[in-house]
Amino acid sequence: MLTANDVLLAVTNSGETEEVINFVTFAKRFGVKIISITGKPESKVAKQSDWHLNASVATEACPLGIAPTSSTTVQLALGDALAMAVLAKRGFSTEDFARTHPLGSLGRRYFLKVKDVMESIDNIPHKEYTETLRNVIPAMAIGRAGAVVILDRGTLKGIFTDSDLRRLVADVNSNLELKIGQPIENFMTKSPLSIDQNTLASEALTIFEEKRISRIVCTDGKQVVGLLAWHDLLEHKVN
């Protein structure tokens, strides 16, 4: 399985273990570069290595001084340091890490986009801005959006939320019977906050937290394509 393009990392405390020595000797025959981590710089494995990392300790934590304890901890630390040095040298980024962990929290943070978690415009209440308040209110009962996106032939005009409706009903000076037949554009929130569907979901989460909002309209260019709610991000474990 070994070729001259490989690098062998040999970890042995004594550096004198017969099977490790045999394997290192075998690897050198094929021109394989060898990095060793041992507790004895003068050991056979260390001497055959191209690079040697000294993992020697004064004493083991084992009260008998026999079982590898302190030495194994040092080996772990050196292994981590070596891995991080290679990572930095290769310019390995968080995006590269996330690419190999697509279902983990890091993968979701760097690859999950708004369009992957939003509700499509086909599944959320939406009406043209010329519709009356009477026709818009029943649409709020559809799904769990708690809002109706108001459009002008597909482009964003405004949004009418359950909060807007509550304020309208609670206004003692408001003649609701008179207003019910008026265009929704008189009562909607005009030019609401929107986000491009290709934005990372993690960035959307930041916007939710900074603006203290519970939903945001999703667009593709000028066209409205969906609605993103706070609970959509929670369900997909975006953090």
Backbone bond lengths (Angstrom), bond angles and torsions (degrees), N, CA, C in turn:
res aa  C-N    CA-C-N  psi(-1)  N-CA   C-N-CA  omega(-1)  CA-C   N-CA-C  phi
1 M - - - 1.463 - - 1.516 112.24 -
2 L 1.326 117.63 -21.37 1.464 120.79 -177.57 1.517 111.89 -83.34
3 T 1.336 115.16 141.83 1.465 121.05 174.42 1.518 108.61 -132.38
4 A 1.325 116.15 170.01 1.463 121.08 -178.50 1.524 112.19 -65.30
5 N 1.348 117.02 -15.75 1.465 120.19 179.56 1.526 112.96 -85.44
6 D 1.325 116.45 -4.97 1.474 120.13 -178.18 1.521 111.36 -87.27
7 V 1.332 114.42 162.37 1.463 122.33 170.54 1.523 106.69 -123.71
8 L 1.320 116.56 128.11 1.454 121.71 -179.12 1.522 109.50 -99.74
9 L 1.327 116.66 126.32 1.460 121.92 175.26 1.529 107.48 -104.50
10 A 1.317 116.29 110.71 1.462 121.94 -177.70 1.518 109.99 -104.32
11 V 1.325 116.36 120.78 1.460 121.34 -178.75 1.525 108.67 -115.26
12 T 1.316 115.95 116.46 1.460 121.54 -179.48 1.516 108.55 -155.89
13 N 1.296 116.70 128.73 1.461 119.61 -176.23 1.529 111.61 -68.02
14 S 1.311 116.18 -48.01 1.468 119.11 -176.84 1.517 112.25 -79.02
15 G 1.311 115.95 -30.57 1.467 119.34 -175.78 1.513 112.15 73.27
16 E 1.318 116.23 8.85 1.460 121.02 -176.66 1.539 112.38 -124.07
17 T 1.326 117.02 8.05 1.462 120.54 179.81 1.524 109.34 -66.08
18 E 1.313 116.52 126.17 1.460 121.51 -171.11 1.522 113.30 -57.60
19 E 1.364 116.97 -46.04 1.467 118.24 -176.98 1.531 112.28 -67.22
20 V 1.340 116.27 -30.31 1.471 119.50 177.80 1.525 109.87 -72.97
21 I 1.327 116.61 -42.17 1.472 120.65 177.44 1.530 110.06 -58.96
22 N 1.318 116.68 -45.71 1.469 120.78 -179.44 1.525 111.08 -61.89
23 F 1.317 116.28 -40.87 1.457 119.46 -178.43 1.528 111.44 -69.24
24 V 1.337 117.34 -41.39 1.469 121.50 177.52 1.526 110.09 -62.68
25 T 1.331 116.65 -42.07 1.465 121.34 177.97 1.522 110.82 -61.72
26 F 1.329 115.79 -42.41 1.464 121.74 178.17 1.536 110.58 -62.36
27 A 1.333 117.12 -42.20 1.463 121.86 -178.16 1.528 110.92 -65.73
28 K 1.316 116.54 -40.75 1.462 120.03 -179.03 1.526 111.72 -63.17
29 R 1.324 116.02 -29.25 1.458 120.94 179.24 1.536 111.24 -61.36
30 F 1.335 116.54 -27.82 1.460 121.12 -179.00 1.524 112.31 -101.70
31 G 1.314 116.76 11.38 1.461 120.42 176.97 1.510 114.16 75.76
32 V 1.333 116.91 19.27 1.469 120.86 179.46 1.533 109.63 -74.09
33 K 1.347 115.99 132.65 1.459 119.92 176.50 1.529 109.29 -75.12
34 I 1.323 115.92 141.54 1.460 120.58 -173.13 1.523 111.36 -125.58
35 I 1.328 114.50 128.05 1.469 121.98 170.94 1.519 106.16 -111.88
36 S 1.304 117.18 129.07 1.465 119.29 178.95 1.518 110.35 -121.04
37 I 1.326 114.37 146.69 1.466 122.12 172.87 1.524 105.85 -121.10
38 T 1.324 116.13 108.90 1.464 119.69 -178.61 1.527 109.93 -135.34
39 G 1.321 114.08 165.87 1.464 119.57 176.94 1.510 112.10 -93.58
40 K 1.364 116.82 2.04 1.465 120.78 -178.25 1.529 109.48 -136.12
41 P 1.319 117.10 99.97 1.472 121.14 -179.17 1.528 113.89 -59.14
42 E 1.323 118.20 -20.97 1.469 121.15 -179.16 1.532 112.15 -96.92
43 S 1.303 117.34 8.76 1.464 120.85 -178.26 1.527 110.93 -72.86
44 K 1.330 116.81 165.67 1.468 121.93 -179.16 1.532 111.64 -63.62
45 V 1.327 116.62 -41.33 1.474 119.55 179.38 1.521 110.00 -64.29
46 A 1.320 117.10 -44.85 1.471 120.62 -179.12 1.523 110.93 -61.24
47 K 1.305 116.92 -41.35 1.471 120.66 -177.58 1.524 112.32 -69.28
48 Q 1.323 117.64 -27.62 1.466 120.01 -179.69 1.535 112.20 -86.32
49 S 1.318 115.81 -6.89 1.464 120.07 -175.22 1.519 111.75 -84.06
50 D 1.337 115.15 151.07 1.472 120.39 173.70 1.524 110.04 -75.83
51 W 1.335 115.84 -34.31 1.463 121.27 176.50 1.520 108.09 -137.20
52 H 1.317 115.82 139.08 1.459 119.98 -179.30 1.526 109.96 -127.27
53 L 1.355 116.00 133.94 1.459 121.86 175.57 1.524 107.65 -110.75
54 N 1.329 115.55 124.92 1.452 121.46 -175.53 1.532 110.70 -82.80
55 A 1.335 116.73 115.49 1.464 122.31 -179.54 1.526 110.78 -112.64
56 S 1.310 116.60 27.68 1.465 119.40 -176.60 1.529 111.26 -71.16
57 V 1.318 116.15 147.74 1.464 122.55 177.01 1.529 107.82 -130.18
58 A 1.329 115.32 154.99 1.473 119.61 -179.98 1.521 110.84 -68.28
59 T 1.335 116.40 -45.03 1.467 121.32 178.56 1.524 108.75 -147.24
60 E 1.314 115.36 156.32 1.457 120.89 173.93 1.530 109.12 -84.92
61 A 1.334 116.89 154.18 1.463 120.73 177.51 1.526 111.41 -70.72
62 C 1.320 115.72 -22.85 1.465 120.82 177.59 1.528 109.40 -57.28
63 P 1.343 118.28 126.23 1.472 119.96 -177.96 1.519 113.21 -62.05
64 L 1.341 116.24 -20.49 1.463 119.62 177.10 1.524 111.50 -87.52
65 G 1.353 115.01 -11.74 1.461 118.86 -178.54 1.508 113.06 71.38
66 I 1.323 116.33 21.04 1.471 120.25 -174.55 1.531 112.16 -112.04
67 A 1.335 116.18 -55.34 1.472 120.51 -175.23 1.525 110.68 -68.99
68 P 1.336 117.79 131.25 1.467 120.59 176.70 1.523 110.05 -61.69
69 T 1.301 117.68 117.09 1.468 122.57 -179.70 1.527 109.54 -132.69
70 S 1.313 117.38 -70.16 1.471 120.38 176.73 1.523 110.62 -60.07
71 S 1.314 116.60 -39.99 1.470 120.76 -177.08 1.527 111.61 -65.71
72 T 1.338 116.96 -37.92 1.465 118.88 179.38 1.530 110.99 -68.31
73 T 1.346 116.64 -33.34 1.465 120.36 176.98 1.525 110.47 -65.33
74 V 1.331 116.34 -41.72 1.467 120.47 177.65 1.524 110.36 -63.69
75 Q 1.323 117.16 -40.42 1.468 120.79 178.81 1.525 111.20 -62.16
76 L 1.326 116.22 -41.54 1.464 120.12 176.97 1.523 111.29 -61.01
77 A 1.329 116.24 -44.63 1.464 120.60 -179.39 1.524 111.07 -63.31
78 L 1.341 116.90 -43.05 1.462 120.60 178.69 1.536 110.97 -65.70
79 G 1.343 115.90 -37.89 1.461 119.34 177.54 1.518 111.90 -63.11
80 D 1.334 116.52 -42.32 1.463 120.79 176.61 1.528 111.01 -62.77
81 A 1.337 116.08 -44.69 1.460 120.08 -179.80 1.524 111.19 -61.79
82 L 1.331 116.38 -41.56 1.457 121.01 179.04 1.525 110.69 -64.31
83 A 1.344 116.21 -44.24 1.464 120.32 179.47 1.525 111.34 -61.95
84 M 1.332 117.84 -41.82 1.464 121.20 -179.62 1.524 111.63 -69.25
85 A 1.344 116.97 -32.99 1.463 120.29 177.15 1.528 110.23 -65.96
86 V 1.340 115.69 -41.59 1.464 119.82 177.34 1.527 110.69 -65.91
87 L 1.329 116.29 -41.44 1.462 121.09 178.40 1.529 111.23 -57.89
88 A 1.330 116.06 -46.25 1.463 120.41 179.99 1.524 111.14 -66.16
89 K 1.334 116.60 -40.99 1.461 121.24 -178.89 1.519 111.29 -63.21
90 R 1.330 116.97 -38.04 1.460 121.52 -178.79 1.518 112.88 -82.49
91 G 1.334 117.16 -7.77 1.453 120.14 -178.27 1.518 112.02 69.44
92 F 1.337 116.51 30.41 1.464 121.97 -178.88 1.517 109.03 -67.84
93 S 1.336 117.26 124.46 1.463 121.97 -173.61 1.525 111.84 -104.76
94 T 1.328 115.19 173.13 1.460 120.15 176.06 1.525 110.24 -62.92
95 E 1.342 115.97 -33.45 1.466 119.50 177.63 1.526 111.13 -64.99
96 D 1.342 116.64 -39.20 1.465 120.18 177.12 1.523 110.54 -63.59
97 F 1.322 115.72 -41.39 1.464 119.86 179.31 1.526 110.00 -63.83
98 A 1.329 116.06 -44.65 1.463 120.52 -177.82 1.526 111.39 -64.93
99 R 1.324 116.43 -31.14 1.469 120.20 -178.91 1.533 111.35 -62.70
100 T 1.314 116.60 -30.58 1.465 120.73 179.61 1.519 112.18 -92.76
101 H 1.349 116.42 -2.30 1.472 121.38 177.54 1.532 108.14 -131.66
102 P 1.332 118.21 60.04 1.472 121.02 -172.62 1.518 114.82 -63.82
103 L 1.334 118.06 -24.86 1.458 120.00 -177.43 1.518 112.53 -99.52
104 G 1.325 116.43 -3.04 1.457 119.56 178.01 1.516 110.86 -83.49
105 S 1.340 116.23 173.86 1.462 120.31 -178.44 1.522 111.34 -62.52
106 L 1.337 117.13 -36.45 1.461 119.79 178.86 1.527 110.71 -68.38
107 G 1.325 116.46 -39.97 1.461 120.05 177.92 1.516 111.47 -61.90
108 R 1.335 115.99 -43.20 1.462 119.36 178.38 1.516 110.77 -63.64
109 R 1.317 116.90 -36.42 1.463 120.60 -177.13 1.520 112.07 -67.39
110 Y 1.332 117.26 -36.57 1.457 119.60 -173.23 1.531 114.88 -104.85
111 F 1.316 118.29 -7.46 1.466 119.11 -177.85 1.519 114.62 -126.27
112 L 1.321 117.50 -25.91 1.454 120.27 -179.33 1.525 109.12 -73.97
113 K 1.323 116.35 125.41 1.457 121.46 -178.18 1.520 110.96 -107.19
114 V 1.325 114.02 166.36 1.462 120.12 -179.45 1.519 111.01 -55.30
115 K 1.333 117.24 -41.15 1.462 120.45 -177.61 1.526 112.35 -65.68
116 D 1.334 117.05 -19.17 1.469 120.92 179.20 1.522 112.62 -80.34
117 V 1.316 117.43 -19.29 1.466 120.27 -174.34 1.530 113.74 -121.71
118 M 1.314 118.47 -12.71 1.459 121.34 -176.81 1.531 111.34 -75.00
119 E 1.323 114.80 163.59 1.460 121.50 170.95 1.523 107.66 -89.04
120 S 1.328 116.87 130.12 1.461 121.15 -179.57 1.523 110.62 -64.20
121 I 1.323 115.88 151.06 1.463 121.40 178.29 1.524 111.21 -57.99
122 D 1.325 116.53 -25.71 1.469 120.53 179.10 1.521 112.08 -69.75
123 N 1.342 116.52 -20.43 1.464 120.44 -175.03 1.523 113.70 -108.49
124 I 1.333 117.10 3.56 1.460 120.02 -179.80 1.522 110.02 -121.16
125 P 1.334 117.34 153.19 1.470 120.44 179.15 1.525 111.33 -62.84
126 H 1.319 116.55 131.53 1.458 120.84 175.33 1.526 109.16 -150.91
127 K 1.313 114.78 143.39 1.459 121.68 -178.44 1.522 109.99 -141.29
128 E 1.339 115.28 158.51 1.463 120.24 174.63 1.533 109.26 -75.80
129 Y 1.319 116.52 151.35 1.463 121.25 -175.65 1.521 112.92 -66.12
130 T 1.333 117.20 -13.95 1.462 120.90 179.84 1.529 112.31 -85.01
131 E 1.338 117.42 -9.46 1.457 121.06 179.98 1.533 109.79 -67.63
132 T 1.323 115.40 152.67 1.460 119.85 178.92 1.522 110.87 -82.46
133 L 1.316 114.93 160.98 1.457 121.07 176.81 1.526 110.15 -57.75
134 R 1.336 116.69 -36.16 1.461 121.99 -179.87 1.527 111.33 -59.13
135 N 1.329 117.51 -38.86 1.462 121.67 -177.95 1.530 113.16 -82.79
136 V 1.304 115.83 -20.72 1.462 119.51 -177.22 1.531 111.45 -83.92
137 I 1.329 117.63 -39.58 1.457 121.24 -175.98 1.523 113.05 -55.56
138 P 1.351 120.40 -46.25 1.474 119.11 179.18 1.523 113.66 -61.58
139 A 1.332 116.66 -27.85 1.464 120.26 -179.05 1.518 111.86 -66.47
140 M 1.333 117.09 -22.07 1.462 120.46 -178.92 1.519 111.54 -68.22
141 A 1.330 116.37 -18.60 1.461 120.10 -179.26 1.522 112.37 -78.08
142 I 1.330 116.78 -9.41 1.458 120.92 -179.22 1.530 109.65 -79.95
143 G 1.318 117.06 126.66 1.469 121.08 177.59 1.517 112.09 67.04
144 R 1.315 115.83 -154.41 1.466 121.40 -177.05 1.523 111.72 -126.77
145 A 1.341 116.55 20.82 1.458 120.00 -176.91 1.517 112.03 -67.01
146 G 1.341 116.77 -32.96 1.452 119.71 -178.20 1.508 112.45 68.64
147 A 1.328 116.75 22.18 1.452 121.40 -178.14 1.520 109.98 -162.67
148 V 1.315 115.17 159.14 1.460 121.62 173.56 1.529 107.17 -121.92
149 V 1.320 116.20 123.22 1.462 120.62 177.88 1.531 107.63 -79.96
150 I 1.299 115.91 129.03 1.461 121.62 -177.21 1.528 109.12 -101.55
151 L 1.337 115.87 125.28 1.452 121.49 -172.44 1.522 112.62 -117.34
152 D 1.300 114.26 160.35 1.464 123.02 169.19 1.516 106.87 -125.68
153 R 1.334 115.10 85.97 1.470 122.62 -176.72 1.537 112.05 54.36
154 G 1.312 114.55 47.45 1.460 120.45 174.75 1.509 115.46 97.26
155 T 1.315 117.53 -19.62 1.459 120.05 178.33 1.522 110.07 -94.66
156 L 1.307 116.26 155.73 1.457 121.68 -174.52 1.525 111.67 -73.23
157 K 1.309 114.03 126.79 1.465 120.59 177.38 1.526 110.89 -112.55
158 G 1.329 115.63 -37.49 1.462 119.60 -179.38 1.511 111.04 179.08
159 I 1.321 115.95 -170.45 1.461 121.33 177.15 1.528 108.21 -147.09
160 F 1.307 115.38 141.01 1.461 121.34 178.68 1.524 106.59 -120.45
161 T 1.326 116.52 114.28 1.465 121.18 -173.08 1.525 111.48 -105.97
162 D 1.327 114.75 169.39 1.459 119.46 176.68 1.525 110.95 -62.14
163 S 1.339 116.61 -29.25 1.468 120.42 176.81 1.519 110.57 -67.04
164 D 1.351 116.54 -40.48 1.471 120.40 176.72 1.522 110.62 -60.24
165 L 1.327 115.67 -41.76 1.463 120.41 -179.24 1.532 111.00 -66.22
166 R 1.332 117.01 -42.15 1.464 120.16 179.93 1.524 111.27 -62.95
167 R 1.330 115.89 -40.75 1.467 119.22 179.01 1.522 110.83 -64.98
168 L 1.317 115.31 -37.50 1.457 120.64 -179.48 1.529 110.56 -66.06
169 V 1.322 116.25 -42.74 1.465 121.20 -179.65 1.528 110.95 -70.88
170 A 1.318 116.44 -36.10 1.466 121.01 -176.06 1.526 113.35 -77.21
171 D 1.313 117.71 -15.16 1.463 121.72 -178.34 1.528 109.81 -72.58
172 V 1.321 116.13 107.66 1.474 120.12 -176.73 1.519 111.95 -67.21
173 N 1.334 116.52 -20.50 1.463 119.93 -179.54 1.525 112.29 -91.27
174 S 1.344 114.87 1.83 1.461 119.52 -177.06 1.525 110.48 -94.33
175 N 1.322 115.48 130.23 1.467 121.43 174.69 1.521 107.49 -92.50
176 L 1.333 115.26 90.63 1.455 120.17 -174.23 1.526 111.86 -63.28
177 E 1.325 116.76 -36.50 1.463 120.11 179.49 1.527 111.28 -61.75
178 L 1.316 116.00 -34.10 1.458 120.10 178.83 1.525 111.37 -75.29
179 K 1.328 116.26 -35.71 1.463 120.98 -175.31 1.525 113.44 -81.85
180 I 1.315 117.39 -20.87 1.452 120.84 -173.95 1.521 113.35 -59.73
181 G 1.327 117.31 -25.08 1.458 120.55 -179.77 1.515 114.02 -96.33
182 Q 1.337 117.25 2.58 1.459 120.94 -178.78 1.533 111.05 -86.11
183 P 1.344 117.59 158.47 1.472 120.72 179.55 1.527 111.10 -61.89
184 I 1.327 115.76 145.05 1.450 121.36 -178.06 1.523 112.40 -63.35
185 E 1.317 117.57 -23.40 1.465 119.55 -178.81 1.536 111.60 -63.97
186 N 1.325 116.98 -16.91 1.460 120.24 177.49 1.532 112.34 -75.90
187 F 1.328 116.77 -16.16 1.465 120.10 -173.25 1.536 113.52 -124.11
188 M 1.307 117.40 -13.45 1.463 121.15 -176.64 1.524 111.36 -75.28
189 T 1.312 115.67 164.76 1.466 121.67 169.88 1.519 107.21 -84.85
190 K 1.310 115.94 116.08 1.463 120.29 -174.76 1.528 110.95 -82.29
191 S 1.337 115.09 146.63 1.475 122.62 178.35 1.528 111.96 46.89
192 P 1.329 117.51 57.34 1.472 120.03 -179.50 1.525 111.33 -69.42
193 L 1.315 115.26 167.14 1.455 121.40 178.62 1.524 109.93 -62.75
194 S 1.314 116.23 138.39 1.465 120.96 178.25 1.524 109.57 -134.80
195 I 1.331 115.54 166.52 1.462 120.81 -179.20 1.517 109.11 -143.50
196 D 1.327 116.99 142.54 1.456 120.77 178.90 1.520 109.99 -70.91
197 Q 1.316 116.32 140.11 1.465 120.93 -175.50 1.527 113.41 -64.33
198 N 1.323 117.67 -19.19 1.463 121.18 -179.48 1.527 113.05 -90.56
199 T 1.320 116.67 2.53 1.460 120.87 176.11 1.525 109.35 -70.67
200 L 1.331 116.58 145.47 1.460 120.10 177.30 1.527 109.95 -62.90
201 A 1.320 115.75 140.17 1.460 120.55 179.24 1.528 111.14 -60.84
202 S 1.327 116.96 -32.63 1.463 120.63 179.02 1.533 111.07 -65.24
203 E 1.341 116.77 -33.14 1.463 120.36 176.94 1.520 109.99 -70.37
204 A 1.323 115.74 -36.36 1.465 119.79 177.22 1.524 109.88 -62.62
205 L 1.329 116.37 -38.86 1.466 120.65 178.92 1.523 110.66 -60.18
206 T 1.320 116.21 -40.98 1.467 120.57 178.12 1.520 110.95 -61.56
207 I 1.333 116.57 -41.35 1.462 120.99 178.67 1.526 110.41 -63.25
208 F 1.334 116.68 -43.44 1.464 120.82 178.29 1.523 110.72 -57.42
209 E 1.327 115.85 -43.35 1.466 120.27 -176.56 1.521 111.32 -71.61
210 E 1.340 116.74 -40.68 1.469 120.14 -177.53 1.524 112.02 -72.78
211 K 1.325 116.77 -40.26 1.467 120.89 -176.84 1.528 112.59 -89.12
212 R 1.334 116.71 -10.03 1.460 122.23 -179.15 1.531 111.02 54.71
213 I 1.329 114.90 51.87 1.452 121.50 178.61 1.524 109.26 -115.37
214 S 1.328 116.87 165.35 1.458 120.55 -178.35 1.518 112.79 -113.71
215 R 1.339 116.95 -9.40 1.465 120.75 178.69 1.516 109.76 -155.99
216 I 1.321 115.52 156.42 1.459 120.52 179.97 1.527 108.98 -148.51
217 V 1.328 116.10 140.22 1.463 121.68 -178.73 1.523 109.38 -77.28
218 C 1.336 116.38 137.54 1.465 121.78 -178.16 1.527 109.50 -106.19
219 T 1.312 115.86 135.70 1.464 120.55 -176.06 1.526 111.72 -128.11
220 D 1.315 113.82 159.52 1.460 122.34 170.68 1.512 105.33 -127.82
221 G 1.334 115.65 96.86 1.456 119.05 -169.71 1.516 108.41 70.85
222 K 1.332 117.23 -122.95 1.462 121.35 178.41 1.522 112.32 -95.41
223 Q 1.327 116.94 -10.52 1.457 121.03 -176.44 1.523 112.09 -85.77
224 V 1.296 116.71 135.22 1.461 121.74 175.50 1.527 108.40 -78.94
225 V 1.330 116.28 128.16 1.468 120.29 -177.37 1.519 112.93 -118.84
226 G 1.344 118.05 -10.51 1.450 118.16 -179.10 1.514 113.00 176.87
227 L 1.320 114.05 -172.52 1.459 121.53 178.96 1.521 107.87 -138.26
228 L 1.313 115.58 132.90 1.471 121.04 179.38 1.516 108.92 -111.04
229 A 1.315 115.57 124.92 1.466 121.00 178.16 1.522 110.19 -110.02
230 W 1.318 114.68 159.49 1.470 120.97 179.43 1.522 110.98 -55.90
231 H 1.321 116.77 -41.34 1.471 119.11 -176.93 1.526 112.21 -68.51
232 D 1.359 118.12 -22.70 1.453 120.66 175.67 1.530 110.42 -64.51
233 L 1.317 116.36 -40.23 1.461 121.36 179.10 1.522 110.30 -68.99
234 L 1.328 116.74 -39.13 1.465 119.92 179.49 1.531 110.97 -65.54
235 E 1.323 116.19 -40.50 1.462 119.91 -178.80 1.517 111.92 -64.75
236 H 1.329 116.94 -31.82 1.469 120.88 179.63 1.525 112.05 -94.03
237 K 1.349 116.21 8.85 1.466 122.72 175.00 1.528 112.45 57.31
238 V 1.327 115.42 40.34 1.466 120.35 176.35 1.515 107.79 -82.03
239 N 1.351 116.68 127.36 1.444 119.83 179.70 1.522 110.62 -145.83
